[in-house]
Amino acid sequence: MKKIEAIIRPEKLDDVRKALNKIGYSGLMISEVEGHGKQKGIVQQWRGEKYRIELIPKIKIEMVVKDSEVENIIRVIIESARTGEIGDGKIFISEIADAIRIRTGERGENAI
């Protein structure tokens, strides 16, 4: 089992969710997060004054999936979240040792 964490632009959330639903994957967790990558924030202008926003709002999508589903899910996230501009986000993949469904006590891939 793998955990996929994707940090994406907030305006791309609906596109990513629709694309994941289309391939039959709807189990996910969504959090609003803030941060910055290499660009260290952005400079904006309002009423002639420039100001710097160091922590940019993003959406974090988390899902635990079977090993066989990982590449397909990654491909769908990239295709639906990419704009080609700086700040499109990142995807992180990590190993999951076990999963337990509290209601039934099922373990492993049967629990996800």
C-alpha positions in Angstrom: 0.0 0.0 0.0 1.1 3.5 -0.7 0.1 7.0 0.6 -0.1 9.6 -2.1 0.0 13.3 -0.9 -0.5 15.9 -3.6 -0.2 19.6 -3.0 -2.1 21.5 -5.8 -3.5 24.9 -6.6 -6.9 25.5 -5.0 -8.5 26.3 -8.4 -7.5 22.8 -9.7 -9.3 20.8 -6.9 -12.5 20.3 -8.8 -10.6 19.2 -12.0 -8.6 16.7 -9.9 -11.6 15.3 -8.1 -13.6 14.8 -11.3 -10.6 13.1 -13.0 -10.1 10.7 -10.0 -13.9 10.0 -9.9 -13.8 9.2 -13.6 -11.2 6.4 -13.1 -13.2 5.1 -10.2 -11.3 6.5 -7.3 -13.2 8.7 -4.9 -11.6 7.9 -1.5 -9.5 10.9 -0.5 -8.9 13.5 2.2 -8.6 17.2 1.5 -7.0 19.9 3.6 -6.3 23.5 3.1 -2.6 24.3 3.6 -0.2 27.2 3.2 3.4 27.2 2.1 5.9 28.0 -0.5 8.4 26.3 -2.7 11.6 27.6 -4.3 9.8 30.8 -5.4 9.6 31.9 -1.7 6.1 33.4 -2.2 4.8 35.9 -4.7 4.7 39.7 -5.1 1.4 41.3 -5.8 0.2 44.9 -6.3 -2.9 46.5 -4.9 -3.8 50.2 -5.4 -0.2 51.0 -6.5 1.4 49.3 -3.5 3.5 46.2 -3.8 3.4 43.6 -1.1 4.8 40.1 -0.7 2.8 37.0 0.1 5.2 34.4 1.6 2.7 31.6 2.4 0.6 30.7 -0.6 -2.7 28.9 -0.1 -2.7 25.3 -1.5 -4.8 22.2 -1.3 -3.4 18.9 0.1 -5.0 15.7 -1.2 -4.2 12.5 0.7 -5.1 9.0 -0.3 -4.0 5.5 0.6 -4.1 3.1 -2.4 -3.1 -0.3 -3.6 0.4 -0.5 -5.1 -1.1 -1.4 -8.5 -3.2 1.9 -8.6 -0.3 4.3 -7.8 0.9 5.1 -11.3 -2.5 5.6 -12.8 -3.6 7.9 -10.0 -0.3 9.9 -10.3 -0.8 10.3 -14.0 -4.4 11.5 -13.5 -3.4 14.1 -10.9 -0.6 15.4 -13.0 -2.8 15.7 -16.1 -5.6 17.4 -14.3 -3.6 19.7 -12.0 -0.8 21.0 -14.4 -0.9 24.5 -15.7 2.8 24.6 -16.7 3.5 27.6 -14.4 5.5 27.8 -11.2 3.5 26.7 -8.2 1.6 23.8 -9.8 2.6 21.7 -6.7 4.2 18.4 -5.8 3.3 14.7 -5.3 4.8 12.7 -2.5 4.5 8.9 -2.2 5.3 6.9 0.9 4.9 3.3 2.1 2.1 2.3 4.4 2.8 -0.6 6.8 -0.8 -1.4 7.6 -4.4 0.0 7.5 -7.2 -1.0 9.8 -10.9 -0.4 9.2 -12.2 0.5 12.6 -15.8 -0.7 11.9 -15.0 -4.2 10.8 -11.4 -4.8 12.0 -10.3 -5.6 8.5 -6.6 -5.1 7.8 -4.2 -4.3 5.0 -5.6 -3.7 1.4 -9.0 -5.0 2.5 -9.3 -2.0 4.8 -8.7 0.7 2.2 
